[in-house]
Amino acid sequence: MRPRRALVTCGEQRSSLAAVRSLGRAGHEVHVVSELGRSLAGASRFAREDVRVPSPLSEPAAYADAVGRAIERARIDVLLPMTDPALLALLPERGRWPDTAVPFPDAEIYRRVSDKGALLERAASLGLAVPDEVRIDRPETAAEVAGEAAAGALSFPVVLKPSRSVVGGAGQTRRKTGVAYALDADDLRRRLSELPSEAFPVLLQRHVSGPGVGVFLLLWDGELRAAFAHRRIREKPPSGGVSVYRESIALEADLLARSRELLESFEWCGVAMVEYKLDRESGTPYVMEVNGRFWGSLQLAIDAGVDFPARLVELACGEAPPRGEGVHPTYRLGVRSRWWWGEVDHFLARVRGGRREDAPPLDVQLGGRGRALVDLLTPWHRGDRWEVLRASDLRPFLRETSDWVRGR
């Protein structure tokens, strides 16, 4: 396809770096926006510029205005919002840039698929397994409902999961929420009392012990255009969170079909990740959530042979292969991706151990401190690729290293 001008938001993210590298290698002119103007993705040799913009969380309206100015100045053809805050700020404003493709669903569809409570209800109605859960709609009822859960509705450890990962109204200051674990009844009550009122409704879920699996899809005009799957090997925090070491795996046909059915029930168009946990004892895949955007381990899919960013830009610009010819039928299995500084953080969490917020629940089996050190210092396995560190594009790793050291 002919070169396009693309704008990638949230340059601080590793997924943004993967997108910049993908589109740059495909011959596109790639611009980046970030909160500091000196970001991970902006350091790439494939980034034409790194423009400083306000925070989409604390200043969503000013953020949309600044991104709009960058679009108009650089005459951007395709805009790729990379995070939940960016999507929430930009999707309602897409009509301001009629000449720029934003290859995502409309804001309402995005909000529906991002609501974990509604998503799990939809998944259950389609026959997918979901964790047992108790829903707390208002902070005023948290203590009562928590007491009932502690009395037998759920067993510990319990997962506390706000229904939305970003809370706050349109044009208002927003904040991110996170997943936490409660190890006993007192811990549960304490954690609930610390949540801001806007974090509700909150889901209390049975902890599913087992490996995480991601199913990644690109749907366009009712057709599956790309698909990929990986398993998480290590995460940070070790109890479950962002993957720091992961591997491409075969995409089981039934799980692919069910994931597609779930997304299509929301009339989804674009990229999305359906996250599962495989129960260690039964092997049952439990739906955890859907990320209606590019995901943190995007580089692994690209390394394995499924270039989601380049394919999405093709589709957005109307230059994709004909219908029926667009799916990647195969990709390389056993390709692994390591995020070095994430591995270091994972190691430090395991060494600290104890009943810390970042400590694993008791039923997660990772090995002791010695095993953690071996995991960290084993430099390479067959199939490994470094996620950020690339000899052909070294500056992002140097910037990330500087930022990591400065942050400590």
C-alpha positions in Angstrom: 0.0 0.0 0.0 1.1 3.6 -0.5 2.7 5.3 2.5 0.4 7.0 5.0 0.8 9.4 7.9 -0.1 7.8 11.2 -0.3 9.2 14.7 0.3 6.8 17.6 -0.8 8.1 21.0 0.6 7.3 24.5 4.2 7.0 23.5 5.1 5.8 27.0 3.6 2.4 26.3 5.4 -0.6 24.9 2.5 -1.3 22.7 3.0 2.1 21.2 6.6 1.3 20.5 5.6 -1.9 18.8 3.1 0.0 16.6 5.6 2.6 15.7 8.2 0.0 14.7 5.6 -1.9 12.7 4.3 1.0 10.8 7.7 2.5 10.2 9.0 -0.7 8.7 5.9 -0.8 6.5 7.0 2.6 5.0 4.5 4.8 6.8 5.4 8.2 8.3 4.8 7.8 12.1 4.1 10.6 14.5 3.9 10.1 18.3 2.3 12.1 21.1 3.1 11.6 24.8 2.8 13.4 28.1 6.5 14.3 28.4 7.5 14.6 24.7 10.4 12.2 25.3 8.7 8.8 25.4 9.7 5.2 24.7 8.0 5.1 21.3 9.2 8.6 20.5 12.8 7.4 20.9 12.4 4.9 18.0 14.2 5.7 14.8 10.9 5.2 13.1 9.2 8.1 14.9 9.2 11.3 12.9 8.4 13.4 16.1 7.3 13.1 19.7 4.8 15.9 20.6 4.0 16.7 24.2 0.3 16.7 25.1 -1.7 16.9 28.3 -2.7 13.8 30.2 -5.8 12.1 28.9 -6.7 11.2 32.5 -6.4 14.5 34.2 -7.2 16.8 31.3 -9.2 14.8 28.7 -10.6 17.9 26.9 -7.3 19.6 26.6 -5.8 16.3 25.5 -8.3 15.9 22.7 -7.6 19.5 21.6 -3.8 18.9 21.5 -4.1 15.7 19.6 -6.4 17.5 17.2 -3.8 20.1 16.6 -1.2 17.4 15.9 -3.6 15.7 13.4 -4.2 18.9 11.5 -0.6 20.1 11.5 0.8 16.8 10.2 -2.2 16.0 8.1 -2.6 12.6 9.7 -4.4 9.9 7.7 -4.8 7.3 10.6 -5.1 7.9 14.3 -4.3 5.0 16.7 -5.3 5.7 20.3 -3.3 3.1 22.3 -4.8 3.2 25.8 -8.1 3.2 27.6 -7.8 6.9 28.7 -6.8 8.0 25.2 -9.8 6.1 23.6 -12.2 7.5 26.1 -11.0 11.0 25.4 -10.7 10.7 21.6 -13.5 8.4 20.4 -16.3 10.9 21.2 -14.4 13.6 19.3 -13.6 11.7 16.1 -16.1 13.7 14.1 -13.8 16.7 14.5 -11.3 15.1 12.1 -13.4 13.8 9.1 -10.3 13.2 7.0 -8.6 11.0 9.6 -9.5 7.4 10.0 -9.9 6.2 13.6 -10.2 2.4 13.2 -12.1 1.6 16.4 -15.8 1.2 17.2 -17.8 4.2 18.3 -17.5 5.4 21.9 -20.6 3.6 23.2 -19.6 0.2 21.9 -16.2 0.7 23.4 -17.6 1.6 26.8 -19.9 -1.5 26.8 -17.1 -3.9 26.0 -14.9 -2.2 28.7 -17.5 -2.7 31.4 -16.3 -6.0 33.0 -19.6 -6.7 34.8 -21.6 -6.4 31.6 -19.0 -8.2 29.6 -19.0 -11.2 32.0 -22.8 -11.3 31.9 -22.7 -11.4 28.1 -20.0 -14.1 28.1 -22.0 -16.3 30.5 -25.1 -15.9 28.3 -23.1 -17.2 25.4 -21.9 -20.3 27.3 -18.4 -19.1 28.2 -17.1 -19.9 31.7 -16.8 -16.9 34.0 -15.5 -16.8 37.6 -18.0 -17.0 40.5 -18.5 -13.4 41.7 -20.4 -11.1 44.0 -21.2 -7.6 42.7 -21.1 -4.5 45.0 -22.9 -1.6 43.3 -22.5 1.1 45.9 -19.9 1.9 48.5 -22.7 2.2 51.1 -23.4 -1.6 50.8 -19.7 -2.7 50.6 -19.4 -3.8 54.2 -22.6 -5.7 54.2 -22.0 -7.5 50.9 -18.3 -8.2 51.9 -19.6 -9.8 55.1 -21.9 -12.1 53.1 -19.1 -13.0 50.7 -16.8 -13.8 53.6 -19.4 -15.9 55.2 -19.3 -18.4 52.3 -20.3 -17.0 49.0 -16.7 -16.8 47.9 -13.5 -18.4 49.2 -10.3 -16.6 49.7 -8.2 -15.2 48.2 -10.8 -13.0 46.6 -10.1 -10.8 43.5 -11.3 -7.2 43.8 -12.0 -5.8 40.3 -13.7 -2.5 39.6 -16.1 -2.9 36.7 -14.2 -0.2 34.7 -10.5 0.3 34.5 -10.9 4.1 34.0 -13.6 6.0 35.9 -14.8 9.6 35.6 -17.3 11.4 33.4 -16.9 12.9 29.9 -14.6 15.9 30.0 -13.9 15.4 33.7 -10.7 14.3 35.4 -10.5 10.6 35.2 -8.5 8.0 37.2 -7.4 4.5 36.6 -8.4 1.6 38.8 -6.6 -1.6 39.4 -7.1 -5.2 40.4 -6.2 -6.2 44.0 -6.4 -9.4 46.1 -7.9 -9.8 49.5 -6.4 -12.7 51.5 -9.0 -12.8 54.3 -12.1 -11.0 55.5 -10.3 -8.2 57.3 -8.1 -7.6 54.2 -11.3 -7.5 52.1 -13.0 -4.9 54.2 -9.9 -2.8 54.4 -9.4 -2.8 50.6 -13.0 -2.0 49.9 -12.9 1.0 52.3 -9.9 2.4 50.5 -11.6 2.4 47.1 -13.0 5.8 45.8 -16.8 6.0 45.3 -16.4 6.3 41.6 -14.7 2.9 41.4 -18.0 1.2 42.1 -19.6 -1.1 41.0 -16.8 -3.5 42.1 -16.7 -7.3 41.4 -15.5 -9.7 44.0 -14.4 -12.8 42.1 -13.2 -16.2 43.0 -9.5 -16.4 42.2 -8.8 -18.7 39.3 -5.4 -20.3 39.7 -3.6 -21.1 36.5 -1.9 -19.6 33.4 -3.2 -16.6 31.6 -4.0 -17.0 27.9 -4.8 -14.1 25.5 -6.8 -14.5 22.2 -6.2 -11.5 19.9 -8.5 -10.7 17.0 -8.9 -8.2 14.3 -12.5 -8.0 13.0 -13.5 -5.8 10.2 -16.8 -5.4 8.4 -18.0 -8.7 9.9 -15.0 -10.7 8.9 -12.1 -12.1 10.8 -8.9 -10.5 9.4 -6.2 -11.6 11.8 -5.9 -13.8 14.9 -3.2 -14.8 17.4 -2.9 -16.4 20.8 -0.2 -16.4 23.6 0.2 -17.8 27.1 1.7 -15.8 30.0 4.8 -17.3 31.5 5.6 -14.5 34.0 3.8 -11.4 35.1 4.2 -8.4 37.2 3.0 -8.4 39.9 3.6 -12.2 40.0 0.1 -12.7 41.3 -1.3 -11.6 37.9 -1.1 -8.4 35.9 1.1 -7.3 33.0 2.9 -10.1 31.2 6.7 -9.8 31.2 7.5 -13.1 29.5 5.1 -14.8 27.1 4.9 -17.3 24.3 3.0 -17.7 21.1 0.7 -20.8 21.2 -1.7 -22.6 18.9 -5.1 -20.9 18.7 -7.7 -23.6 19.6 -10.5 -23.5 17.1 -13.4 -23.5 19.6 -11.8 -20.8 21.8 -11.3 -18.7 18.7 -15.0 -19.2 17.6 -16.3 -18.3 21.1 -14.1 -15.2 21.4 -15.2 -14.0 18.0 -18.9 -14.6 18.9 -18.4 -12.6 22.1 -16.9 -9.6 20.3 -19.5 -9.8 17.5 -22.3 -9.7 20.1 -21.1 -6.1 20.7 -20.8 -5.4 17.0 -17.1 -5.0 17.4 -14.9 -3.7 14.6 -11.1 -3.4 15.1 -8.5 -5.1 17.3 -9.3 -6.6 20.7 -7.8 -9.0 23.2 -10.0 -11.5 25.0 -8.2 -12.6 28.2 -8.7 -16.0 29.8 -7.4 -17.9 32.8 -7.0 -21.6 32.4 -8.0 -23.3 35.6 -5.0 -25.3 36.9 -7.1 -28.3 37.9 -9.9 -28.5 35.3 -8.3 -26.8 32.3 -11.4 -24.7 31.8 -10.8 -21.3 30.2 -12.5 -18.6 32.3 -13.1 -15.2 30.7 -11.4 -12.4 32.6 -12.0 -9.3 30.5 -11.7 -7.8 27.0 -9.3 -5.1 26.1 -10.8 -3.2 23.2 -7.4 -1.8 22.0 -3.9 -2.8 21.3 -2.3 -4.9 24.2 0.9 -4.7 26.0 2.5 -7.8 24.4 1.8 -6.6 20.9 5.4 -7.0 19.8 5.1 -10.8 20.3 2.3 -11.1 17.8 4.4 -9.1 15.3 7.5 -11.2 15.9 5.5 -14.4 15.4 4.1 -13.2 12.1 0.8 -11.4 12.7 1.4 -7.7 12.2 -1.8 -6.2 13.7 -0.9 -2.5 13.4 0.1 -2.7 9.7 -3.0 -4.8 8.9 -5.3 -2.4 10.8 -3.9 0.6 8.9 -4.5 -1.2 5.6 -8.1 -1.9 6.5 -8.6 1.7 7.7 -7.3 3.0 4.4 -9.3 0.6 2.2 -6.2 -1.2 0.9 -6.5 -4.6 2.5 -6.7 -7.9 0.6 -10.1 -8.9 -0.7 -12.7 -10.3 1.7 -12.0 -14.0 2.4 -8.2 -13.6 1.9 -7.3 -11.5 4.9 -6.8 -13.9 7.8 -3.3 -15.1 8.8 -4.0 -18.9 8.9 -0.7 -19.6 10.6 2.0 -18.0 12.7 5.2 -19.2 14.3 4.6 -21.2 17.5 7.0 -21.1 20.5 8.2 -17.5 19.8 8.8 -15.9 23.2 9.0 -12.2 24.1 10.9 -10.9 27.2 10.4 -7.4 28.6 13.7 -7.0 30.5 12.8 -4.3 33.1 9.4 -6.0 33.7 11.4 -9.2 34.4 13.5 -7.3 37.0 10.4 -5.9 38.7 8.9 -9.5 38.7 12.1 -10.8 40.3 12.1 -8.1 43.0 8.5 -8.8 43.9 9.2 -12.5 44.3 12.3 -11.8 46.4 10.4 -9.5 48.7 7.6 -12.0 49.1 5.4 -12.0 52.2 1.9 -10.5 52.5 2.5 -7.5 50.3 0.1 -6.1 47.7 2.4 -7.4 45.0 2.9 -10.9 46.5 1.3 -13.9 44.8 -1.8 -15.5 46.3 -0.8 -18.6 48.2 -1.9 -21.0 45.5 0.3 -19.5 42.7 3.3 -21.8 42.3 6.4 -19.9 41.0 9.2 -21.3 43.0 11.4 -19.7 45.6 14.0 -16.9 45.5 16.6 -19.2 43.9 14.2 -20.1 41.1 13.4 -16.4 40.6 17.1 -15.6 40.3 17.6 -18.4 37.7 14.6 -17.1 35.8 16.0 -13.6 35.7 19.6 -14.5 34.8 19.0 -17.1 32.2 19.7 -14.8 29.2 18.1 -16.7 26.4 16.0 -19.7 25.5 15.4 -21.0 22.0 12.7 -18.8 20.4 13.3 -15.8 22.7 13.1 -12.2 21.5 13.7 -9.1 23.5 10.6 -6.9 23.4 12.2 -3.4 23.7 15.9 -4.1 23.2 16.6 -4.3 19.5 20.0 -3.8 18.0 18.5 -2.1 14.9 16.5 0.4 17.1 18.5 0.8 20.4 17.4 4.2 21.7 14.0 3.0 23.2 15.8 0.6 25.5 18.3 3.2 26.5 15.5 5.6 27.3 13.6 2.9 29.2 16.7 2.0 31.2 17.3 5.6 32.1 13.7 6.1 33.2 13.7 2.8 35.2 16.8 3.8 37.1 15.5 7.3 37.7 12.3 5.9 39.0 14.1 3.9 41.6 
